[in-house]
Amino acid sequence: MRTAFQEELKPELTLTIGGQSFSIPGGQVKHLSVRLASHGFNASVTFWTSLEKKDAPLFTAFQKPDLVQVRLAVAAVNPALDSPPAPLVVQGIARSRRLIAEPHGKDKKAERVFRRYTFEFADAAQVLWRQHRPVELHTDMSMQEVLEAHKATLQLSYDWAALRQKQEMLCLAVGADAPEVSFYDFVLWYVHAHNGVFSYDCQKNEYLLADSKPSGTAEPLDRLQVRHVDVRLPQPIRHGTRVLNALANGPTTTPIEQPQAVAGVSHDVLLRTPITAQAEQRQKLEKARLQVRQRQLQLSFKHFPTVPVHAGALVRLEGPLWPAALTGLDEDQRVLELELEAHAEREGQHDNQQTPQANYQVMMSARLESASEPLVTLPAYRAPRYPIHVEALVHSPGGEPPDRRYLIVEDEKTSLAYFRMTVPLWNQTVSVPAEPIHFPGQFFFPPYKNTRVLIALHFAHAEFDRFLDWKEGVRTPQDGQGDQILLGWNKTSQTAFTHDFQEDKPVWRMLRTNGGDTQIVRMKEGNLFIQVKESEASGPPTPTYDVTPQVEAAKGDLTAAVGGAVGETSAAYQAAMGSVRAKMKSAQAEAKAALTGARTEVGAKVAEAKSGLKGATSRLSQGMGQLSGAAEAAKAALKKLL
């Protein structure tokens, strides 16, 4: 219940428009309204100016769309106080502005007019952050660094260790495609989700993000300044909480009890994490939230208080004039909200034009909570929409760009395995769980390097969604209506399984390729073809060993562990290569021995053939000699006959 009281106030109003500053005498302020809460404020102020021309600086600046900064300070004029309290100050940015012009006298065409300006303004976070809708991905960055990058003109202070912790991934998903969700909603959501504090100090024009409410010294509040006190009892919560971890091989249900809860009524929180520490952390968070809010006091004033009563200030109801049985007596109270509205008693455009103060009809009230209240009061907000989906490329170092290699990184702390995905839009690389994705567990088809995929980005983790294209060479011609599986590194070292239709008949083939060495198995109608072929022109590939994937997987480990892993791998490689070389030498020796034996055997047979040929030639010569002798004898006998 608020009742107006008469008070002489000294308003101080300063406007800054486009770099120009305008000071308005307090007497010209005809109406002001401030609703101040622990997280910020909303306010309005109306004032008359003296006679102005068309080119008056304030009128000229008012017509431009420049940012309008408003500073309003309000103090009571109380000569009886030796040391008056600091005035109530609110500083913000105009949300809207209105203007009414009144001519001087009866001449409607007068060159000079009185102008009545009205500005509605609020704290900078509400005005600027409510229009800020970034979509960003950050890695290896703390939440404090993210806030600093988006603070615009805001003054932020921090007293929260969680904000300084580096996070593997942080995603902001408050773009224009998420209607009515802004960066302001995001900050409030984050604070609530992590049981933190978001408060605004109007005297310093500064925001605080902390893990607990700030402390201070309480000022005594005089009973003579308060008209009425109501005790408000917040509605108690009637539920408990259960934290459910939905793991198939180790599900857990952890109940968190609450004294005022009705049996069988609970708010359930569903998790799916194999990391015990994460589940325990969430249980601790939900237990801290599950508290009953303490009673509050609603005060209405009959005089402007002589102690600070801005939101966040501490006051104490003490003294003999307070009722002895009053709830909250002699206890420190924190101002949770403050409402102030003042109407000038003389509202004409001619009144109090150059005076710094004026008489007002004032209505003022405050809501107090116990200084020991741990629960935080936040304004209503809309939760950000997660996940968002973006394209990524599978990250796997080593080899050539077109190679089909994969990388699985194992977290030494959790023993969980991850794939790495690079998001080109922000040039950031994130981890996604290494799971079978869309295949049953008996299939092992990890995503290959540079494969185009779609991933889901949550606030602090990412998930694999689906593949977006085929790797080079895996698609078959349309007319064959074929299917194909490619296994291996690249087109020079792979195994292909292909099934298609040739002349409307199914054909299945397997082709293994390793440099110049190929093997083919093909089955078609009435035919089985098997071929093993080695091309000398190509020759076998030179054996190489690339440790880049192992090095990438071992990032963040101790140097000794990395060196040991690489050393073991290199030793295994050298042992394997030694075994291969020994077998090659043995094969070469066997080939040489066989070749030597074959040459000896062939030489013996050639010598035997030569010896036989010589014998035959000798016998042939002997036969020819005998034949010549017989011919000569025949000739001699013939001569005798003649």
Solvent accessible surface area in square Angstrom, and as a share of the most:
residue,aa,sasa,rsa
1,M,142,0.63
2,R,86,0.31
3,T,60,0.35
4,A,45,0.35
5,F,14,0.06
6,Q,88,0.39
7,E,25,0.11
8,E,63,0.28
9,L,0,0.00
10,K,80,0.34
11,P,2,0.01
12,E,80,0.36
13,L,3,0.01
14,T,41,0.24
15,L,0,0.00
16,T,40,0.23
17,I,2,0.01
18,G,51,0.49
19,G,73,0.70
20,Q,92,0.41
21,S,78,0.50
22,F,28,0.12
23,S,92,0.59
24,I,16,0.08
25,P,44,0.28
26,G,3,0.03
27,G,0,0.00
28,Q,9,0.04
29,V,0,0.00
30,K,1,0.01
31,H,36,0.16
32,L,0,0.00
33,S,33,0.21
34,V,3,0.02
35,R,120,0.44
36,L,1,0.01
37,A,13,0.10
38,S,22,0.14
39,H,29,0.13
40,G,1,0.01
41,F,2,0.01
42,N,62,0.32
43,A,10,0.08
44,S,21,0.14
45,V,0,0.00
46,T,9,0.05
47,F,0,0.00
48,W,16,0.06
49,T,8,0.05
50,S,45,0.29
51,L,56,0.28
52,E,21,0.10
53,K,80,0.34
54,K,159,0.67
55,D,107,0.55
56,A,11,0.09
57,P,86,0.54
58,L,10,0.05
59,F,37,0.15
60,T,55,0.32
61,A,4,0.03
62,F,23,0.10
63,Q,113,0.50
64,K,102,0.43
65,P,128,0.81
66,D,54,0.28
67,L,90,0.45
68,V,5,0.03
69,Q,80,0.36
70,V,2,0.01
71,R,93,0.34
72,L,0,0.00
73,A,1,0.01
74,V,2,0.01
75,A,26,0.20
76,A,27,0.21
77,V,50,0.29
78,N,59,0.30
79,P,127,0.80
80,A,89,0.69
81,L,58,0.29
82,D,149,0.77
83,S,96,0.62
84,P,86,0.54
85,P,43,0.27
86,A,67,0.52
87,P,49,0.31
88,L,17,0.09
89,V,10,0.06
90,V,2,0.01
91,Q,48,0.21
92,G,7,0.07
93,I,5,0.03
94,A,18,0.14
95,R,117,0.43
96,S,44,0.28
97,R,72,0.26
98,R,129,0.47
99,L,56,0.28
100,I,97,0.49
101,A,56,0.43
102,E,68,0.31
103,P,32,0.20
104,H,91,0.41
105,G,57,0.55
106,K,195,0.83
107,D,84,0.43
108,K,165,0.70
109,K,187,0.79
110,A,28,0.22
111,E,119,0.53
112,R,108,0.39
113,V,24,0.14
114,F,10,0.04
115,R,12,0.04
116,R,66,0.24
117,Y,0,0.00
118,T,13,0.07
119,F,0,0.00
120,E,69,0.31
121,F,2,0.01
122,A,0,0.00
123,D,0,0.00
124,A,14,0.11
125,A,0,0.00
126,Q,12,0.05
127,V,11,0.06
128,L,42,0.21
129,W,2,0.01
130,R,85,0.31
131,Q,145,0.65
132,H,57,0.26
133,R,87,0.32
134,P,14,0.09
135,V,56,0.32
136,E,44,0.20
137,L,4,0.02
138,H,29,0.13
139,T,31,0.18
140,D,102,0.53
141,M,53,0.24
142,S,4,0.03
143,M,4,0.02
144,Q,47,0.21
145,E,71,0.32
146,V,0,0.00
147,L,1,0.01
148,E,65,0.29
149,A,75,0.58
150,H,19,0.08
151,K,63,0.27
152,A,71,0.55
153,T,90,0.53
154,L,8,0.04
155,Q,93,0.41
156,L,23,0.11
157,S,32,0.21
158,Y,44,0.17
159,D,91,0.47
160,W,14,0.05
161,A,58,0.45
162,A,34,0.27
163,L,0,0.00
164,R,134,0.49
165,Q,105,0.47
166,K,122,0.52
167,Q,60,0.27
168,E,112,0.50
169,M,8,0.04
170,L,4,0.02
171,C,0,0.00
172,L,0,0.00
173,A,3,0.02
174,V,0,0.00
175,G,5,0.04
176,A,87,0.67
177,D,94,0.49
178,A,3,0.02
179,P,102,0.64
180,E,101,0.45
181,V,11,0.06
182,S,4,0.02
183,F,0,0.00
184,Y,1,0.00
185,D,5,0.03
186,F,0,0.00
187,V,2,0.01
188,L,0,0.00
189,W,50,0.17
190,Y,12,0.05
191,V,0,0.00
192,H,89,0.40
193,A,25,0.20
194,H,74,0.33
195,N,60,0.31
196,G,2,0.02
197,V,7,0.04
198,F,2,0.01
199,S,20,0.13
200,Y,6,0.02
201,D,45,0.24
202,C,1,0.00
203,Q,56,0.25
204,K,133,0.56
205,N,36,0.18
206,E,50,0.22
207,Y,3,0.01
208,L,36,0.18
209,L,1,0.00
210,A,2,0.02
211,D,82,0.43
212,S,68,0.44
213,K,38,0.16
214,P,65,0.41
215,S,112,0.72
216,G,53,0.51
217,T,119,0.69
218,A,20,0.15
219,E,72,0.32
220,P,70,0.44
221,L,2,0.01
222,D,61,0.31
223,R,68,0.25
224,L,104,0.52
225,Q,18,0.08
226,V,0,0.00
227,R,89,0.32
228,H,67,0.30
229,V,32,0.18
230,D,47,0.24
231,V,66,0.38
232,R,118,0.43
233,L,142,0.70
234,P,38,0.24
235,Q,165,0.73
236,P,45,0.28
237,I,51,0.26
238,R,121,0.44
239,H,29,0.13
240,G,8,0.08
241,T,7,0.04
242,R,99,0.36
243,V,2,0.01
244,L,42,0.21
245,N,11,0.06
246,A,55,0.42
247,L,35,0.18
248,A,110,0.85
249,N,144,0.74
250,G,35,0.33
251,P,92,0.58
252,T,69,0.40
253,T,80,0.46
254,T,41,0.24
255,P,89,0.56
256,I,18,0.09
257,E,159,0.71
258,Q,10,0.04
259,P,126,0.79
260,Q,77,0.34
261,A,33,0.26
262,V,82,0.47
263,A,102,0.79
264,G,88,0.85
265,V,73,0.42
266,S,43,0.28
267,H,107,0.48
268,D,68,0.35
269,V,23,0.13
270,L,129,0.64
271,L,30,0.15
272,R,159,0.58
273,T,14,0.08
274,P,78,0.49
275,I,34,0.17
276,T,91,0.53
277,A,67,0.52
278,Q,91,0.41
279,A,8,0.06
280,E,98,0.44
281,Q,131,0.58
282,R,75,0.27
283,Q,42,0.19
284,K,158,0.67
285,L,36,0.18
286,E,13,0.06
287,K,138,0.59
288,A,34,0.27
289,R,64,0.23
290,L,19,0.09
291,Q,71,0.32
292,V,58,0.33
293,R,70,0.26
294,Q,65,0.29
295,R,42,0.15
296,Q,11,0.05
297,L,0,0.00
298,Q,29,0.13
299,L,1,0.01
300,S,5,0.03
301,F,1,0.01
302,K,61,0.26
303,H,91,0.41
304,F,22,0.09
305,P,4,0.03
306,T,39,0.23
307,V,20,0.12
308,P,49,0.31
309,V,11,0.07
310,H,28,0.13
311,A,3,0.03
312,G,37,0.35
313,A,13,0.10
314,L,18,0.09
315,V,1,0.01
316,R,74,0.27
317,L,0,0.00
318,E,67,0.30
319,G,38,0.37
320,P,135,0.85
321,L,104,0.52
322,W,9,0.03
323,P,72,0.45
324,A,100,0.77
325,A,102,0.79
326,L,33,0.16
327,T,56,0.33
328,G,6,0.06
329,L,38,0.19
330,D,70,0.36
331,E,79,0.35
332,D,52,0.27
333,Q,0,0.00
334,R,19,0.07
335,V,0,0.00
336,L,6,0.03
337,E,32,0.14
338,L,0,0.00
339,E,50,0.22
340,L,2,0.01
341,E,41,0.18
342,A,0,0.00
343,H,71,0.32
344,A,5,0.04
345,E,78,0.35
346,R,141,0.51
347,E,88,0.39
348,G,28,0.27
349,Q,41,0.18
350,H,109,0.49
351,D,27,0.14
352,N,35,0.18
353,Q,27,0.12
354,Q,132,0.59
355,T,55,0.32
356,P,65,0.41
357,Q,57,0.25
358,A,9,0.07
359,N,67,0.34
360,Y,0,0.00
361,Q,71,0.32
362,V,0,0.00
363,M,53,0.24
364,M,2,0.01
365,S,6,0.04
366,A,3,0.02
367,R,46,0.17
368,L,3,0.01
369,E,2,0.01
370,S,9,0.06
371,A,31,0.24
372,S,81,0.52
373,E,4,0.02
374,P,70,0.44
375,L,27,0.13
376,V,38,0.22
377,T,39,0.22
378,L,34,0.17
379,P,29,0.18
380,A,98,0.76
381,Y,64,0.24
382,R,136,0.50
383,A,58,0.45
384,P,12,0.08
385,R,112,0.41
386,Y,49,0.18
387,P,44,0.27
388,I,17,0.08
389,H,93,0.42
390,V,22,0.12
391,E,80,0.36
392,A,1,0.01
393,L,63,0.31
394,V,4,0.03
395,H,55,0.25
396,S,4,0.03
397,P,23,0.14
398,G,13,0.13
399,G,38,0.36
400,E,110,0.49
401,P,90,0.57
402,P,85,0.53
403,D,8,0.04
404,R,14,0.05
405,R,32,0.12
406,Y,94,0.36
407,L,10,0.05
408,I,58,0.30
409,V,30,0.17
410,E,107,0.48
411,D,52,0.27
412,E,117,0.52
413,K,193,0.82
414,T,43,0.25
415,S,79,0.51
416,L,50,0.25
417,A,38,0.29
418,Y,50,0.19
419,F,8,0.03
420,R,55,0.20
421,M,0,0.00
422,T,29,0.17
423,V,0,0.00
424,P,76,0.48
425,L,127,0.63
426,W,55,0.19
427,N,123,0.63
428,Q,52,0.23
429,T,34,0.20
430,V,1,0.01
431,S,22,0.14
432,V,0,0.00
433,P,42,0.27
434,A,28,0.22
435,E,84,0.38
436,P,73,0.46
437,I,42,0.21
438,H,125,0.56
439,F,90,0.37
440,P,72,0.45
441,G,67,0.64
442,Q,150,0.67
443,F,93,0.39
444,F,133,0.55
445,F,78,0.33
446,P,16,0.10
447,P,3,0.02
448,Y,44,0.17
449,K,21,0.09
450,N,64,0.33
451,T,6,0.04
452,R,91,0.33
453,V,0,0.00
454,L,27,0.13
455,I,0,0.00
456,A,6,0.05
457,L,0,0.00
458,H,40,0.18
459,F,25,0.11
460,A,51,0.39
461,H,94,0.42
462,A,2,0.02
463,E,64,0.29
464,F,30,0.12
465,D,42,0.22
466,R,117,0.43
467,F,73,0.30
468,L,43,0.21
469,D,62,0.32
470,W,178,0.62
471,K,45,0.19
472,E,140,0.63
473,G,56,0.54
474,V,26,0.15
475,R,176,0.64
476,T,35,0.20
477,P,98,0.62
478,Q,148,0.66
479,D,129,0.67
480,G,12,0.12
481,Q,115,0.51
482,G,18,0.17
483,D,101,0.53
484,Q,44,0.20
485,I,85,0.43
486,L,18,0.09
487,L,64,0.32
488,G,28,0.27
489,W,126,0.44
490,N,35,0.18
491,K,156,0.66
492,T,76,0.44
493,S,35,0.23
494,Q,30,0.14
495,T,32,0.19
496,A,9,0.07
497,F,62,0.26
498,T,8,0.05
499,H,63,0.28
500,D,15,0.08
501,F,89,0.37
502,Q,81,0.36
503,E,159,0.71
504,D,132,0.68
505,K,97,0.41
506,P,66,0.41
507,V,4,0.02
508,W,80,0.28
509,R,64,0.23
510,M,54,0.24
511,L,65,0.32
512,R,93,0.34
513,T,20,0.12
514,N,48,0.25
515,G,30,0.29
516,G,6,0.05
517,D,39,0.20
518,T,31,0.18
519,Q,37,0.16
520,I,39,0.20
521,V,33,0.19
522,R,68,0.25
523,M,92,0.41
524,K,91,0.39
525,E,117,0.52
526,G,91,0.87
527,N,70,0.36
528,L,111,0.55
529,F,66,0.28
530,I,113,0.57
531,Q,67,0.30
532,V,109,0.63
533,K,113,0.48
534,E,108,0.48
535,S,38,0.24
536,E,167,0.75
537,A,106,0.82
538,S,77,0.50
539,G,18,0.17
540,P,103,0.65
541,P,69,0.43
542,T,110,0.64
543,P,80,0.50
544,T,111,0.65
545,Y,81,0.31
546,D,44,0.23
547,V,46,0.26
548,T,56,0.32
549,P,20,0.13
550,Q,76,0.34
551,V,65,0.37
552,E,24,0.11
553,A,28,0.22
554,A,17,0.13
555,K,143,0.61
556,G,86,0.82
557,D,43,0.22
558,L,142,0.71
559,T,121,0.71
560,A,85,0.66
561,A,49,0.38
562,V,35,0.20
563,G,43,0.42
564,G,37,0.35
565,A,49,0.38
566,V,41,0.23
567,G,39,0.38
568,E,128,0.57
569,T,39,0.22
570,S,40,0.26
571,A,61,0.47
572,A,63,0.49
573,Y,52,0.20
574,Q,107,0.48
575,A,69,0.54
576,A,54,0.42
577,M,27,0.12
578,G,34,0.32
579,S,54,0.35
580,V,72,0.41
581,R,126,0.46
582,A,60,0.46
583,K,141,0.60
584,M,107,0.48
585,K,138,0.59
586,S,57,0.37
587,A,57,0.44
588,Q,101,0.45
589,A,60,0.46
590,E,118,0.53
591,A,62,0.48
592,K,140,0.59
593,A,68,0.53
594,A,69,0.53
595,L,92,0.46
596,T,83,0.48
597,G,40,0.39
598,A,48,0.37
599,R,162,0.59
600,T,92,0.54
601,E,100,0.45
602,V,89,0.51
603,G,39,0.37
604,A,61,0.48
605,K,125,0.53
606,V,69,0.40
607,A,60,0.46
608,E,127,0.57
609,A,65,0.51
610,K,120,0.51
611,S,72,0.46
612,G,45,0.43
613,L,122,0.61
614,K,147,0.62
615,G,25,0.24
616,A,43,0.33
617,T,72,0.42
618,S,70,0.45
619,R,163,0.59
620,L,120,0.60
621,S,67,0.43
622,Q,116,0.52
623,G,34,0.33
624,M,108,0.48
625,G,45,0.43
626,Q,120,0.53
627,L,115,0.57
628,S,64,0.41
629,G,43,0.41
630,A,61,0.47
631,A,47,0.37
632,E,109,0.49
633,A,65,0.50
634,A,62,0.48
635,K,119,0.51
636,A,51,0.39
637,A,55,0.43
638,L,107,0.53
639,K,153,0.65
640,K,176,0.74
641,L,150,0.74
642,L,174,0.86
